[in-house]
Amino acid sequence: MTLFLASFLSIYGTLHLYLFIKARAALAPGPGLSFIMALFLGTMILAPIAVRLLDRHSFHMTAQCLAYVGYTWMGLIFLFFCTALCLDIFNLGMRLLALLPGSGTGRLVWTGRDAFVVLVLSVVLLGIWSAFSAWQIRLDRVFLQTAKLPARFERLNIVQISDLHLGMMVGEKRLKRILGMVHRAKPDLLVCTGDLVDAQMDQLDRLADMLVQIRPPLGKFAVLGNHEFYAGIAQSERFLQAAGFEVLRNQRYLLGNLLAIVGVDDPVVGRYQGNRTADQREVALLTDLDSQRYTLLLKHRPLVEIESVGYFDLQLSGHTHGGQIFPFTLITELFYANQSGLRSLDKDSLLYVSRGAGTWGPPMRFLAPPHVTWIELSRREQ
């Protein structure tokens, strides 16, 4: 935890230092205004930590207010850093080209007060659009065929929800919109691929009451994500069960000869419980299943175990948020080759990754809109 905090404060502090230097160079504020600006930026650096501490000591309203301010600011400063860095690279390129004989690109260099003001206004507009986009929850419809469905099932509606992050900033209003999408898909089966809750678990009873009203005929199944661990495994399981989910913790569930559902814990859960063989347990759960039964693998992170491929028909995952705020997408791509959508694997296995329906940290999404997934699985004649 100490290493994480040190890394977070170093990176996040560097972004704020970059903004401070830019603002000082462009606006030339006096000592008084510089001090106020530095005080505000220092407060915003510490805001995410303060939110956790306030919530832990039951100052829920104060924590919630600070969370909205602090995490919105987090999104804005990330957008500012990316936009300003692009402008710096452009200006550097123009200055280098200006060294060539006869080049007039030096006139294209854009700095100073006007450039900074335009930059800030652009970031604010991007932030507003991103906040609006975070509320525009979509229904992503995926059509699949299989010869493994029994003759009495021509079609099966599987709805996947993921990464809602219910808690301090994602509450009843967003959940109502999400459940509206779930109702629209008329699920036969509802699955949750982790991070249903965030690190704050207080006052979520009403959300569990809303979720429990969804009663698909084939049931509801969930696996634990990393945020269920952060929130506390025992209380996260209690919430999921109160919401009507069957929690699969390195377990499998057979729905007659229709489906096999295998669910595995997020790696962070096993790591902190001294269990580093989650991948081996996944393979063991899959390998002795009837290959004629359609097999769903529920797994929070979109990591594919090579030994598992061919033993499941469809792996459903989340975790990435599709990057949530571009260009953070470029960073998450370094860890997860498939961040969103359907991907064909070897041996007729498929991987589908949800962008999730909620937000974590900044209540924003830029070029990564939230969605609920409706998988329409239809029977194909052999």
Buried (B, 14 or more C-beta within 10 A) or exposed (E): EEEEEEEEBEEBBEBBEBBBEBBBEBBEEEEEEBEEBBEEBEBBBBBBEBBBEBBEEEBBEBBBEBBBBBBBBBBBBBBBBBBBEEBEEEBEEBEEEBEEEEEEBEEEBBEEEEBBEEBBEBBEEBBEBBBEBBBEBEBBEBEBEBEBBEEEBEEBBBBBBBBBBBBBBBBEEBBEBBBEBBEEBEBBBBBBBBBBBBBBBEEBEEBBEBBBEBEBEBBBBBBBBBBBBBBBBEBBBBBBBBBBBBBBBBBBBBBEEBBBBBBBBBBBBBBEEEBEEBBEBBBEBBEEBEEEBBBBBBBBBBBBBEBBBBBBBBBBBBBBBBBBBBBBBEEBBEEBEBBBBBBEBEEEBBBBBBBBBBBBBBBBBBBBBBBBBBBBBEBEEE
